[in-house]
Amino acid sequence: MNTKILEQLSKNNHILLYQQDLQAIYKNHKTQTASVYLISPKEGKSGLLKILQSISVDDGYRNFTINQILNEIGIQNKEIHIFIDNFEELTKRELRYYKQLFEIGHVSLIVNIVSDNAVFVDNDFIKQFVILNENFYENRTESINVKYTILIVLCVFIFLIFLKMQLGILNIIVSTLWFTFLMYRSFYYIMH
């Protein structure tokens, strides 16, 4: 697997792996290039700081904003390989940072999808990667998001229960008012 990765990296491609031990691949990655391993794309600013610190000797980046860190990574102009595990956890918030890293010429992303039924934030972004073990990736199970369907069915069920309860209470109120009206009429008739 390492030779395939090195071959794709020499072509300046970004790599997508599926259910691989990325940490072991990272440890066996023997090149002159700086490299960083991130457990998750959700590491945010601390993950971007790890990336910047692996290519820069300066240590004064703690107070930088995320955009400043990304700009500094681009300015450094040093080749770096970024290994990111659990890439299916990528959210819309982090997506723009990784898109910016993706566009920097000297940055190579090697990402790994661990979950079998991953639903991605941006499928077009994922399609830009070179998939090394494509036969496994294409045969993975596709999940269907039924969250909204379940919520709608649950809401309709609650609505029907509440309606039945209200109709039961409404029936009692109408019966009580009718009985009160009959009693008033009877007392009024008796008194006159």
SULSUL-V696397 format. One record per residue. PSI is psi in degrees with one decimal (* if undefined). NEAR is the number of other ideal C-beta (glycine too) atoms within 12 Angstrom. D_LAST is the distance of its C-alpha to the last C-alpha in whole Angstrom. Layout:
psi->[PSI	PSI]
near->[NEAR	NEAR]
d_last->[D_LAST	D_LAST]
This chain:
psi->[-38.0	-36.6	-37.5	-41.0	-47.2	-36.8	-43.9	-36.2	-34.1	-22.2	6.5	37.2	151.9	143.4	138.2	124.3	156.8	118.2	53.3	160.5	85.5	-33.0	-39.7	-39.8	-41.8	-43.8	-31.7	1.6	102.8	96.7	169.7	-14.0	144.6	144.7	151.5	142.7	126.5	130.1	-34.2	151.5	-8.0	9.0	-17.2	-133.1	-39.0	-36.8	-41.8	-35.1	-39.4	-43.1	-48.9	-41.8	-23.0	-18.3	-2.9	142.1	-19.7	146.4	12.7	36.6	0.3	-36.2	4.2	149.6	170.4	-42.2	-37.7	-38.5	-44.9	-40.8	-40.6	-36.3	-41.6	-37.2	-34.9	-33.5	35.9	135.2	137.7	142.4	121.7	117.4	121.3	116.8	162.3	45.4	-15.5	-14.2	0.2	129.1	171.1	-32.7	-46.2	-17.8	-42.9	-32.0	-43.1	-28.9	-38.6	-42.5	-37.7	-34.5	-12.2	125.6	-32.9	7.7	129.3	128.4	130.7	105.4	153.6	133.0	123.7	-41.4	141.4	-28.0	52.3	138.3	118.5	151.9	-39.8	98.8	-30.5	-35.8	-43.7	-35.6	-14.7	-12.5	153.2	121.2	115.7	-45.0	65.0	-33.5	-37.9	-40.0	-42.8	-26.9	4.9	156.9	135.3	128.0	151.9	129.1	106.0	11.6	-46.9	-35.0	-44.3	-41.0	-40.8	-45.3	-42.3	-42.4	-41.2	-41.8	-46.4	-40.1	-46.0	-40.9	-45.7	-39.7	-43.3	-42.6	-43.9	-38.9	-36.9	-44.2	-40.3	-39.2	-42.4	-43.5	-45.3	-42.7	-42.1	-45.0	-41.5	-45.2	-41.4	-41.9	-42.3	-41.0	-41.7	-46.9	-40.6	-46.8	-38.5	-40.7	-41.7	-38.9	-23.1	*]
near->[23	25	14	21	35	24	15	24	31	17	13	20	23	34	41	37	37	30	26	30	18	37	21	16	30	28	13	19	28	14	18	12	24	27	33	34	30	37	21	26	39	25	27	23	23	19	33	39	29	26	42	36	25	26	30	24	12	14	11	14	28	15	11	22	16	27	15	19	31	31	19	26	39	25	18	25	15	26	22	35	39	41	42	44	34	28	42	31	29	39	21	16	16	29	23	21	35	41	24	23	37	34	19	29	16	24	36	35	42	43	44	41	34	24	21	16	15	27	22	30	22	21	16	12	27	29	14	20	31	26	28	31	22	17	11	18	29	12	13	22	14	15	14	11	13	12	12	11	12	13	13	13	14	15	14	14	14	14	14	14	14	15	14	14	14	14	14	14	14	15	14	14	14	14	14	14	14	14	14	14	14	14	14	14	14	13	12	11	10	9	8	7]
d_last->[103	105	107	105	103	106	107	104	104	107	106	103	100	97	96	93	94	92	91	95	95	96	97	100	101	100	102	105	105	108	109	110	107	104	101	98	95	92	89	87	86	83	86	85	87	89	90	91	93	95	96	97	99	101	102	103	105	102	100	98	95	92	90	91	88	87	88	91	92	92	94	97	97	98	101	102	104	105	104	102	100	96	95	92	90	86	86	83	81	82	79	78	79	82	83	84	87	88	89	91	93	93	95	97	100	102	99	99	95	96	92	91	88	87	84	84	81	81	79	81	79	82	84	86	87	88	90	92	94	97	95	98	97	95	95	93	90	90	89	86	83	81	77	74	71	68	66	64	63	62	60	58	58	57	54	53	52	50	48	47	47	44	43	42	41	38	37	36	35	33	32	30	28	27	26	24	22	21	20	18	17	15	14	12	11	10	9	6	5	6	4	0]
